[in-house]
Amino acid sequence: MTVAIEANGLGVRFRRNRRGRQNFKDLFAPAARRSRSGEFWALRDVSFTVQQGESIGVVGRNGQGKSTLLRLVANVLLPDEGAVKVHGGVAPLIEITGGFVGDLTVRENVALMAGLHGMPRDAVALRYDDMIAFAELAGFEDTPYKHLSNGMKVRLAFSVVSQLDEPILLVDEVLAVGDKAFKDKCYKRIDELLAEGRTLFFVSHNERDLRRFCTRGLYLDKGTLALDGPITDVLDRYNADYNRG
């Protein structure tokens, strides 16, 4: 099988409220002296490989590094240790409404965001009506984005990103928002993408969603990879640890 994602010894260090930064002297200091007061490791020594077409669920309590790991895979965050290689483009359903411009219309934002993610202009034109229909924004196409409701913004963002042809889909709690009808449409769209052989890297606290979409799980505990295995085993381990407190 073709490898989609390779992570080797990933580590990310933060300081309170912001990323830790080293000064020039730190580069030559002994390792024991490089950590500063207030620093902590959000992730440490995390390694795994994802094959093309796999559906991976990332499990763990709040603050255990799940979203940090997703941002490393999306290449919007650089590791302090180790490396991650992504073989193929990604469709990032993370911070989903980020990047849209308030003063631009819905129509203009569709062209902008799809173009920024690499969709050719002719493909945008071909899929435009489907994106608007999925987002249920017919009649709002010339409305400034800033005048949309939060629900409309989320629908538009999901609609655009889920139309990208990238082989790897990154999802971070996007299904936790919206009404039931919108969630059902999202479920169906993700099912379609998985049927096409896309790779799914999915962060969620919803056990039902994890069991529905994922066959394998990564359990993060205190910033380390505590278990990598079938999603049922990972969820059983997570629930047992959670019930023990």
C-alpha positions as CSV (number, residue, x, y, z in Angstrom):
1,M,0.0,0.0,0.0
2,T,1.0,3.6,-0.6
3,V,2.0,5.6,2.5
4,A,0.0,8.8,3.0
5,I,1.4,10.1,6.3
6,E,4.7,9.4,8.1
7,A,5.3,10.8,11.6
8,N,8.6,10.1,13.3
9,G,9.4,11.3,16.9
10,L,7.1,14.3,16.7
11,G,7.4,16.8,19.5
12,V,5.9,20.2,20.0
13,R,6.8,22.5,22.9
14,F,4.6,25.4,24.1
15,R,5.0,28.1,26.6
16,R,2.1,29.5,28.6
17,N,-0.2,31.1,26.0
18,R,2.3,31.0,23.2
19,R,4.9,28.8,21.4
20,G,8.2,28.5,23.2
21,R,11.1,30.1,21.3
22,Q,14.8,29.6,21.7
23,N,17.3,32.4,21.6
24,F,20.7,32.1,20.1
25,K,22.4,31.0,23.3
26,D,19.9,28.2,23.8
27,L,21.2,26.5,20.6
28,F,24.6,25.9,22.2
29,A,23.4,25.2,25.7
30,P,23.3,21.6,27.1
31,A,19.9,19.9,26.5
32,A,19.1,20.0,30.2
33,R,19.3,23.8,30.2
34,R,17.2,24.4,27.2
35,S,13.8,24.1,28.8
36,R,12.5,27.3,30.4
37,S,10.1,27.9,33.2
38,G,6.5,27.6,32.0
39,E,7.3,25.4,29.0
40,F,5.6,22.1,28.5
41,W,5.5,19.4,25.7
42,A,2.1,19.3,24.0
43,L,3.3,16.2,22.1
44,R,6.5,14.1,22.6
45,D,8.0,11.2,20.7
46,V,4.9,10.5,18.6
47,S,5.5,8.1,15.6
48,F,3.0,6.4,13.3
49,T,2.4,5.6,9.6
50,V,-0.9,6.0,7.8
51,Q,-1.5,4.1,4.5
52,Q,-3.5,5.6,1.7
53,G,-7.2,4.9,2.1
54,E,-7.1,4.4,5.9
55,S,-9.5,6.1,8.2
56,I,-7.8,7.2,11.4
57,G,-9.5,8.5,14.5
58,V,-7.5,10.5,17.0
59,V,-8.8,10.0,20.5
60,G,-8.0,11.6,23.9
61,R,-9.1,14.0,26.5
62,N,-9.0,17.8,26.0
63,G,-5.5,19.2,26.1
64,Q,-3.8,15.9,25.1
65,G,-2.4,17.1,21.8
66,K,-5.1,16.0,19.3
67,S,-5.6,19.3,17.5
68,T,-1.9,20.0,17.7
69,L,-1.2,16.7,15.9
70,L,-3.8,17.6,13.2
71,R,-2.1,21.0,12.6
72,L,1.3,19.3,12.2
73,V,-0.2,17.0,9.6
74,A,-1.8,20.0,7.9
75,N,1.7,21.8,7.9
76,V,0.3,24.8,9.7
77,L,2.5,24.1,12.7
78,L,6.1,23.0,12.7
79,P,7.5,20.5,15.2
80,D,10.2,21.2,17.7
81,E,11.4,17.6,17.4
82,G,11.0,14.9,14.8
83,A,9.3,15.2,11.4
84,V,6.1,14.5,9.6
85,K,5.8,13.8,5.9
86,V,2.6,14.0,4.0
87,H,2.5,12.3,0.6
88,G,-0.2,14.2,-1.3
89,G,-2.3,17.3,-0.8
90,V,-4.7,17.8,2.1
91,A,-8.3,19.1,2.3
92,P,-8.3,20.7,5.8
93,L,-11.6,20.8,7.6
94,I,-9.9,22.5,10.6
95,E,-10.5,26.0,11.9
96,I,-13.1,25.7,9.1
97,T,-14.2,29.3,8.7
98,G,-10.7,30.7,8.8
99,G,-9.5,32.5,5.6
100,F,-12.9,33.8,4.5
101,V,-13.0,37.6,3.9
102,G,-15.9,39.4,5.5
103,D,-16.3,42.1,2.9
104,L,-16.3,39.8,0.0
105,T,-19.5,38.2,-1.2
106,V,-20.3,34.5,-1.0
107,R,-19.6,34.1,-4.7
108,E,-16.2,35.9,-4.4
109,N,-15.3,33.9,-1.3
110,V,-16.0,30.6,-3.0
111,A,-13.7,31.6,-5.9
112,L,-11.0,32.8,-3.4
113,M,-11.0,29.9,-1.1
114,A,-11.2,27.2,-3.7
115,G,-8.4,28.9,-5.7
116,L,-6.2,29.2,-2.6
117,H,-6.6,25.5,-2.1
118,G,-5.4,24.8,-5.6
119,M,-8.7,24.2,-7.4
120,P,-8.4,25.4,-11.1
121,R,-10.7,28.2,-12.2
122,D,-12.6,26.0,-14.6
123,A,-13.2,23.4,-11.9
124,V,-14.5,26.1,-9.5
125,A,-17.0,27.2,-12.2
126,L,-18.1,23.6,-12.9
127,R,-18.7,22.9,-9.2
128,Y,-19.9,26.3,-8.1
129,D,-23.7,25.5,-8.3
130,D,-23.2,22.2,-6.3
131,M,-21.2,24.0,-3.6
132,I,-23.9,26.7,-3.2
133,A,-26.7,24.1,-3.2
134,F,-24.9,22.0,-0.6
135,A,-24.4,25.1,1.6
136,E,-28.1,26.0,1.1
137,L,-27.1,29.5,0.1
138,A,-29.0,30.1,-3.1
139,G,-30.2,33.7,-3.0
140,F,-27.3,34.7,-0.8
141,E,-24.5,34.6,-3.4
142,D,-24.1,38.3,-3.6
143,T,-24.4,38.8,0.2
144,P,-21.2,39.9,2.0
145,Y,-19.7,37.0,4.0
146,K,-19.8,39.0,7.2
147,H,-23.6,39.2,7.1
148,L,-24.1,35.4,7.1
149,S,-25.0,33.6,10.3
150,N,-22.5,31.3,11.9
151,G,-24.4,28.3,10.6
152,M,-24.3,29.6,7.0
153,K,-20.5,30.3,7.3
154,V,-19.8,26.7,8.5
155,R,-22.0,25.2,5.7
156,L,-20.2,27.3,3.1
157,A,-16.7,26.3,4.4
158,F,-17.5,22.6,4.5
159,S,-19.1,22.8,1.1
160,V,-16.0,24.3,-0.5
161,V,-13.3,22.2,1.2
162,S,-15.2,18.9,0.8
163,Q,-15.2,19.6,-3.0
164,L,-11.4,19.6,-3.2
165,D,-9.7,16.7,-5.0
166,E,-6.9,16.3,-2.4
167,P,-6.3,12.6,-1.3
168,I,-6.1,13.3,2.4
169,L,-9.0,14.7,4.4
170,L,-8.3,16.3,7.8
171,V,-11.4,16.8,10.0
172,D,-11.4,18.5,13.4
173,E,-14.8,18.5,15.2
174,V,-16.5,20.0,12.2
175,L,-19.4,17.6,12.7
176,A,-20.0,19.0,16.2
177,V,-21.7,22.1,14.8
178,G,-24.8,22.6,12.7
179,D,-28.3,21.1,12.9
180,K,-29.2,17.5,12.3
181,A,-30.0,18.0,8.6
182,F,-26.5,19.6,8.0
183,K,-24.8,16.8,10.0
184,D,-26.6,14.2,7.9
185,K,-25.3,15.9,4.7
186,C,-21.8,16.0,6.1
187,Y,-21.9,12.3,7.0
188,K,-23.1,11.4,3.5
189,R,-20.4,13.6,1.9
190,I,-17.6,12.0,4.0
191,D,-19.0,8.5,3.2
192,E,-18.7,9.5,-0.5
193,L,-15.1,10.7,-0.1
194,L,-14.1,7.5,1.8
195,A,-15.7,5.4,-1.0
196,E,-13.4,7.1,-3.4
197,G,-10.4,5.9,-1.5
198,R,-9.5,9.1,0.3
199,T,-7.5,9.0,3.5
200,L,-9.3,10.3,6.6
201,F,-7.5,11.8,9.7
202,F,-10.3,12.6,12.1
203,V,-10.3,14.3,15.5
204,S,-13.5,14.0,17.5
205,H,-15.0,13.5,21.0
206,N,-18.0,11.8,19.5
207,E,-17.6,8.1,19.9
208,R,-20.4,7.3,17.4
209,D,-18.8,9.3,14.7
210,L,-15.4,7.7,15.4
211,R,-16.9,4.2,15.2
212,R,-18.8,5.1,12.0
213,F,-15.9,6.6,10.0
214,C,-12.7,5.1,11.4
215,T,-11.2,1.6,11.4
216,R,-8.0,2.5,13.3
217,G,-7.4,4.8,16.3
218,L,-4.5,6.8,17.8
219,Y,-4.9,7.4,21.5
220,L,-3.1,10.4,22.9
221,D,-2.5,10.6,26.6
222,K,-0.4,13.4,28.2
223,G,1.1,14.2,24.8
224,T,2.3,10.7,24.0
225,L,0.9,8.0,21.8
226,A,-0.5,5.6,24.4
227,L,-2.1,3.2,21.9
228,D,-2.2,2.7,18.1
229,G,-4.7,0.0,17.1
230,P,-8.2,-0.9,15.9
231,I,-10.7,1.9,16.7
232,T,-12.7,-0.4,19.0
233,D,-9.7,-1.3,21.1
234,V,-8.6,2.3,21.3
235,L,-12.0,3.5,22.4
236,D,-12.3,0.7,24.9
237,R,-8.9,1.7,26.4
238,Y,-9.8,5.4,26.4
239,N,-13.1,4.8,28.1
240,A,-11.5,2.5,30.7
241,D,-8.8,5.2,31.5
242,Y,-11.5,7.9,31.6
243,N,-13.7,5.9,34.1
244,R,-10.7,5.4,36.3
245,G,-10.3,9.1,36.4
